[in-house]
Amino acid sequence: MTDLNSMSFEDLVPTNSKYLKQSDVGEGGVILTVRGFKQESLEADDGSKEDKIVLYFMEPDFKPMVLNKTNAQLLALATGAKQAGDARGKTIIVYADPSVGFGGKMTGGLRIRKHTTVAPTQPRSATQALVDMPNDIPTSSPFDDTDAPF
């Protein structure tokens, strides 16, 4: 017998969606390569059919991602593509963002960001920043602070 109390909610009530979801990528995200786009008719919450654009990836282990307007714009920024076809072959990071809201509630959602192969530069320490300061900056204030209320 399985101990239901020790299961994650994802495992407790699994969804069999054929589309990418937050638990597939995690907050750290995954690097994926754009393969292309397809328009598909998906079922909306009210049971009606809705045409959506779906993003497919070259990596065979990853489900396609239903694009919304925000992620379409983020995809353009992340790839530098002006047209959808220009994004093919570009790598992106798809990640779960817990701050995404839907219907006035924080539900979390998928987001896209640029994949860079260059490591970010480390900020200089505060001590190093002071050493590098120009000598012609006055160290005293031009304001008389004797009348300051604090």
N, C-alpha and C positions, 0 to 999 in steps of 0.2 A: 504494500500500500504506500502511495506517495504522500509525503508530508506537505500538504498544500501551504502551510504557514511558512515554509522555507523557500517557496518559489517566488520568483520575480513576478510582477504583474504582467509583464510581456509573456512569460511562460504560462502563467495561470490562465490567461484568456488570449491565446495567440491569434493574430490576424493573418490571414492567408492572402494578403494583398499581393498583386503581381507588380506593384509599384514600390519604389524606394520609400522607406520611412525612417524616422529619427533613429530608431534602435539599430538600423542597418549601418549607420555611419558614426554615431557617437558625437560628443561635443568636440573631440579632437579632429574629427573629420577623416576623410579618405581622399587620396589623389585619384582622380578619374580622368579619362580621355574622352572628349566629345566625339561620338560617332556620327550622330545626325538627329533629325527631328521627324516626328510623324504626328499627324492629326488623328486623334482617336475619339470615339464617342464613349464617354464615361457616364456612369450613373451618379446623379447628384443626390444629396441627402433626402430630397423630397421624392425620389424615385424617377424623376424625369431624366432624359438623356441630355448630355451637354458635350459639345465638342471642345476638346482641350488639346494643347500641344504637349507632346511627351518627348523628353530628351533621352536619347539612348547613348550608352557608353560602350567603348571598345572592350572593356574588361568583362569577360564572360560571367563572372561571379556576382555581378551587380545588376539589380533590377533597374528598369528605366525610371526616370523621375518626371512626374507631372509638373510642368512649369506654370507658375503664376506670373503676374505682371512684374512683381518685385524681383523674382529670381531670373526672369528674362533680362531685366535691366542689369542685374548683378552679373549675369553671364556675359553680357556685352562688355562691361567694365573689366571683368576678370580676364577676358581673352583679347580685348582690344578689337574685337570684330565689329564691323559696321553692319554686316548682313549675316544672317544665320549661317549660311554656308561657309563663311569665313572662319567660323568657330570650330569647324571640323578639324580633328587632329590636335587641338589645343588641350593642355592639361589644366584642370581646375581642382579646387578642394571643395567637396560637398560636406557640410557639417550640420549637426543639430544645434540650433540656437534656442535655448530655453526662454528667451525674452520675446519670442514671436507671439503675437496675440491674434486671436480670431474670435469674432462675436463678443468682443468686450472682455475676453478672458485670456489669461496667459496660458496658452496651450503648448508652446514650443513649436518649432517647425524647422524645415530644411532651409539652408541658406548656402550660397555659393560665394567663394572668394578666390582671389588670384593665387595661383601656385607659383612660388618663386623658388628657384634653385639656389639663390644667393642667400647666405645667412644674414640676418639683420645685424647691423652694426651695434656694438655695445655702447651705451651712453658713457661719457666720461664721468669719472667720479667728481664729486663736488670740490674736492681738494685740487684736482687737476684743473678744473674750470677756473678756480681762483688764481692758480699759478699762471694761467694763460691770459688773464685779464690785462688789458692795456694799462700802462702806468699813468696815463693822462686823465684817468677818471677820478674826480675828486672823491675823497672818502668822507668829507663832512657835508652835511646838508646845507643847502643855500637858505633854508627856512629856519627861523629862530623858533625853537621848540619850547621856549620857557613858558609860553602862554598856552601850550597844548593841554586840553582837558584830560588827557590820559597819561 
